[in-house]
């Protein structure tokens, strides 16, 4: 039973990390865009 929980935890972690790989650059680009708008 513990092995099953570990497999599910690894799948969740893997999904979270793959989402994070896309989310961080997108948030950075949006932040730079907003800062550029404010600076003008």
Secondary structure, DSSP 8 states (H G I E B T S, - for coil): -HHHHHHHHHHHHHHHHHHHHHHHHHHHHHHHHHHHHHH-
